[in-house]
Amino acid sequence: MRHSPRPSRRDFTRLVGSAAGALLVSEALAPLLAQTGRSLRIGIIGSGNIGGAIGTLWAKAGHEILFSSRNPGTLKDLVTQAPKSVAGTPQQAAEFGPVVFLALPYSAIPQIGKDLGAAMKGKVVLDCSNPSVQRDGAMAEAARQKGSGVATAEYIPGARIVRAFGTINYKIALQNAHRAGDKVAIPIAGDDADAVRVASNLVIDAGFDPVMVGGLARSKDFDMGGPGSGKNTTAAELRKILKLP
Ligand SMILES: NC(=O)c1ccc[n+]([C@@H]2O[C@H](COP(=O)([O-])OP(=O)(O)OC[C@H]3O[C@@H](n4cnc5c(N)ncnc54)[C@H](OP(=O)(O)O)[C@@H]3O)[C@@H](O)[C@H]2O)c1
């Protein structure tokens, strides 16, 4: 998808203002997270435009959010606007709860995997970070070839990776969340059924319509440049585009 020129975090917070312990046992996650309406602790790594936007929508839906930055002091405006949210470091975000949202330049993912992979082990890790050769260099080309979902899973082994939210621009997300009528569809791909269910519920809580596309390998279908990226359409239309039943 095309992103508009990078606005600053201040642009993001203005827009929001105007618009509107690790779980180690896989079985423990399913009943805990299997339905919407439950408050989850979600750590956001990369609290810029899209991380700030989706985190704020989750906060408004009742989830507890830890927004992180390498300079947490810069997140003051964001945590003031998002209910029940706090600011912290990426390490604290990785440790905060059973769910982590990655919203980073894709080139940061390998180092995040090395530094924080142990803290994210067994957790549901939603990733919206899009490999862009222009921004991220040669590593992005390799990730695009195999698909971002497969690539992220290799960089963060042991995490339950789900690709979600990489297809929607943050301004469109903020403007269309919970809109009346058919919601904007958000495609999802993941290999872990429980994690996909959690992600699906979090898409609903953020105000969108989840479309399950398949395993991580299928995330390629909605990576930037793929047929399902940036369509901002309804679930029925997106299913047609992606030839899903
Ligand atoms: N913008 C959109 O609408 C949109 C939509 C869908 C997907 N995406 C994808 O989501 C990702 C983020 O996009 P964005 O527009 O939100 O970018 P952004 O506004 O620049 O935010 C990215 C955040 O990542 C953090 N960061 C950067 N390098 C880091 C590192 N090495 N370690 C830890 N944190 C680091 C920065 O936080 P600190 O400097 O504060 O630590 C920054 O706030 C990209 O991959 C993009 O393609 C964007």
The ligand as an SDF file (V2000), in Angstrom:
LIG
                    3D

 48 52  0  0  0  0  0  0  0  0999 V2000
    1.6380    4.6830    8.5190 N   0  0  0  0  0  0  0  0  0  0  0  0
    0.6850    3.8480    8.1390 C   0  0  0  0  0  0  0  0  0  0  0  0
   -0.4450    4.2420    7.8650 O   0  0  0  0  0  0  0  0  0  0  0  0
    0.9650    2.3540    8.0910 C   0  0  0  0  0  0  0  0  0  0  0  0
   -0.1110    1.4810    7.8590 C   0  0  0  0  0  0  0  0  0  0  0  0
    0.1200    0.1050    7.8590 C   0  0  0  0  0  0  0  0  0  0  0  0
    1.4010   -0.3850    8.0730 C   0  0  0  0  0  0  0  0  0  0  0  0
    2.4300    0.4940    8.2650 N   0  0  0  0  0  0  0  0  0  0  0  0
    3.7460   -0.0730    8.5140 C   0  0  0  0  0  0  0  0  0  0  0  0
    3.9500    0.0230    9.9180 O   0  0  0  0  0  0  0  0  0  0  0  0
    5.3010    0.3300   10.2060 C   0  0  0  0  0  0  0  0  0  0  0  0
    5.3540    1.6170   10.9920 C   0  0  0  0  0  0  0  0  0  0  0  0
    4.8760    2.6750   10.1800 O   0  0  0  0  0  0  0  0  0  0  0  0
    4.5700    4.1040   10.8180 P   0  0  0  0  0  0  0  0  0  0  0  0
    4.0950    4.9420    9.6980 O   0  0  0  0  0  0  0  0  0  0  0  0
    3.7260    3.9630   12.0170 O   0  0  0  0  0  0  0  0  0  0  0  0
    6.0420    4.5780   11.2200 O   0  0  0  0  0  0  0  0  0  0  0  0
    6.4710    5.6720   12.2670 P   0  0  0  0  0  0  0  0  0  0  0  0
    5.3980    6.6700   12.4650 O   0  0  0  0  0  0  0  0  0  0  0  0
    7.8180    6.1470   11.8600 O   0  0  0  0  0  0  0  0  0  0  0  0
    6.5980    4.8390   13.6260 O   0  0  0  0  0  0  0  0  0  0  0  0
    7.5060    3.7950   13.7420 C   0  0  0  0  0  0  0  0  0  0  0  0
    7.9850    3.7300   15.1720 C   0  0  0  0  0  0  0  0  0  0  0  0
    8.9350    2.6780   15.2470 O   0  0  0  0  0  0  0  0  0  0  0  0
    9.8740    3.0030   16.2640 C   0  0  0  0  0  0  0  0  0  0  0  0
   11.1770    2.5140   15.8450 N   0  0  0  0  0  0  0  0  0  0  0  0
   11.8660    2.8220   14.7290 C   0  0  0  0  0  0  0  0  0  0  0  0
   13.0070    2.1320   14.6720 N   0  0  0  0  0  0  0  0  0  0  0  0
   13.0320    1.3690   15.7980 C   0  0  0  0  0  0  0  0  0  0  0  0
   13.9570    0.4280   16.3120 C   0  0  0  0  0  0  0  0  0  0  0  0
   15.1130    0.1500   15.6610 N   0  0  0  0  0  0  0  0  0  0  0  0
   13.6800   -0.1670   17.4930 N   0  0  0  0  0  0  0  0  0  0  0  0
   12.5440    0.1290   18.1520 C   0  0  0  0  0  0  0  0  0  0  0  0
   11.6310    1.0120   17.7060 N   0  0  0  0  0  0  0  0  0  0  0  0
   11.8730    1.6140   16.5470 C   0  0  0  0  0  0  0  0  0  0  0  0
    9.9070    4.5180   16.4020 C   0  0  0  0  0  0  0  0  0  0  0  0
    9.7330    4.7650   17.7610 O   0  0  0  0  0  0  0  0  0  0  0  0
   10.8140    5.5340   18.6630 P   0  0  0  0  0  0  0  0  0  0  0  0
   11.7280    6.2800   17.7290 O   0  0  0  0  0  0  0  0  0  0  0  0
    9.9690    6.4110   19.4870 O   0  0  0  0  0  0  0  0  0  0  0  0
   11.4910    4.4830   19.4540 O   0  0  0  0  0  0  0  0  0  0  0  0
    8.6850    4.9890   15.6230 C   0  0  0  0  0  0  0  0  0  0  0  0
    7.7860    5.7480   16.4010 O   0  0  0  0  0  0  0  0  0  0  0  0
    6.0100    0.4020    8.8530 C   0  0  0  0  0  0  0  0  0  0  0  0
    6.5980   -0.8520    8.5800 O   0  0  0  0  0  0  0  0  0  0  0  0
    4.8850    0.6960    7.8800 C   0  0  0  0  0  0  0  0  0  0  0  0
    5.1520    0.2000    6.5790 O   0  0  0  0  0  0  0  0  0  0  0  0
    2.2320    1.8400    8.2950 C   0  0  0  0  0  0  0  0  0  0  0  0
  1  2  1  0
  2  3  2  0
  2  4  1  0
  4  5  1  0
  4 48  2  0
  5  6  2  0
  6  7  1  0
  7  8  2  0
  8  9  1  0
  8 48  1  0
  9 10  1  0
  9 46  1  0
 10 11  1  0
 11 12  1  0
 11 44  1  0
 12 13  1  0
 13 14  1  0
 14 15  2  0
 14 16  1  0
 14 17  1  0
 17 18  1  0
 18 19  2  0
 18 20  1  0
 18 21  1  0
 21 22  1  0
 22 23  1  0
 23 24  1  0
 23 42  1  0
 24 25  1  0
 25 26  1  0
 25 36  1  0
 26 27  1  0
 26 35  1  0
 27 28  2  0
 28 29  1  0
 29 30  1  0
 29 35  2  0
 30 31  1  0
 30 32  2  0
 32 33  1  0
 33 34  2  0
 34 35  1  0
 36 37  1  0
 36 42  1  0
 37 38  1  0
 38 39  2  0
 38 40  1  0
 38 41  1  0
 42 43  1  0
 44 45  1  0
 44 46  1  0
 46 47  1  0
M  CHG  2   8   1  16  -1
M  END
$$$$
